[in-house]
Amino acid sequence: MDESLETVLVEFDEDSGVGTLTMNRPDALNALSAQLRDDIVAGLELLEEQNEGADGVALRAVVLEGAGEKAFCAGADIGGFSDASAGGTSARSHYDFIRDFPAPVIAKIDGYCLGGGLETALACDFRLASESSTFGFPEVNLGILPGAGGVQYVTKIAGPALAKELAMTGEHISAERAGEEGIVNHVYADDEFEDEVDAFVDDLAGQAPLAIQAIKKSADMAVHSGLEEGLAYDNQLFQELLKTEDHAEGAAAFAEDREPEFDGK
């Protein structure tokens, strides 16, 4: 499947189960216009439709990237700050939609990842960056703060000191430091970036999709609940997964010393 929205390119590889959303405003460094925010949501909805009528789970993972060679996303269009909402015109913001999406979403970051672009990446499940990428929250230079939870995200990941440094100074940090602080999962050499991201995504897409979705739910629950509630939730998910065909296939493959073939059933 290949679809072109006004500001987003949507692709789906049936063989791997991997969808790709490309923010397609390279001349504007993929800045987040209201249209781009809405198109990200629409693109995710198109990809989720691949599961309809499928025998199991068709969509295994989504890669979110920016077009061009300079930026993942350099933030919001400054003119858009006059809007009351930082989330565009959709009923749910693209940040919410990414965060709540059932399949894992991987931010493929090559270049500038700033402001709302960094908040978009932080809403994803994984952040993979090239070594030449840079990260920051420049909103303070406009007399505002990151409006979609950037300070909250970074505080939970790396602590309040770094969150305050990024948001109060507006300075950029390197991909190396972002990796050291845990803001990104992996930093790859520029000449190895494409291959390394492909390998990571292929490995993720090859795992049992129902288990992957349950793990995402578990991790999200851990952020918002106490330990006892989280443990009870994990046990519920565990009991449900024990009844799946994927679990039976995984157990059989282990006993037979072969690679499992998961269908998401």
C-alpha positions, 0 to 999 in steps of 0.5 A: 500500500502506498498513499499520499496525504497532503503532507504525509506519505504512507506505505505498508509492506505486507511481507514484513507488516511494517508501516512507514509514515513520512512527514513530507514538508522538507522545505519547512524542515517538516515543521508541524502545521495543523495539516501535518498533525491531522495527516499523521493521525489519518496516516496511522488510521490508514495503517491500522485499517490493514488489520481489518479482515486480516488473518491475525495481526497484519500491522506489526510496527510503524516507522515515523520519519521526516522527508529530506536530509535535514530534519526529522521535525524542527518543531511547530510552525510559529504561526500555528502558536496562535491556535489555542491548541498545540495538537491541531484540529483533530479530536485527539492530538497526534501525540495522543494517537501515537502514544495510544496506537496499538502497534509500536511506533518507532521515531527514525530521527535524522537531523533536527528534532526540536520542539514539537518534533521532539515531543512527537518523538517522545510520544513514540515507543522507540527513538532511533537517531543518527549521530549527526541529529540534534535535540532541543526545546527552543520554545523559551525563545518565544516566551512559551514552554513546550506545549505538548508535555515535553518537560513532563516526558524528559523529566520522567525519562532523564530527571528534572535537571535535564528537562529544565536545562533543555526547556530553560536554555533552548540549547540543542544537545547532540545525539550522543548526549541524548543517548547517554541521557536515555532520551533516545534508545540507540544512536547509530553512525550516519553511514550505518543508520539506515541499515541499523534502523531496518534491522531493529524494525525487522527484529521487532516486527518478527516478534509475537504481535499480541505479546508486543501490544500487551508489553506496550500496554504494561509499560504504559500502565506502569507510568500511571499506576502503583506497583500492585495495580500494575502487577495485577494488570500484567497477570491479566495480560499474561493469562490472556496471552497463554490462550493465544495461538502465538503462545502455542507456536512459541512453545512448540518452536522452542521444543523443536529448536526452530524459529517461531512463526507468529500470526497474531492470533 
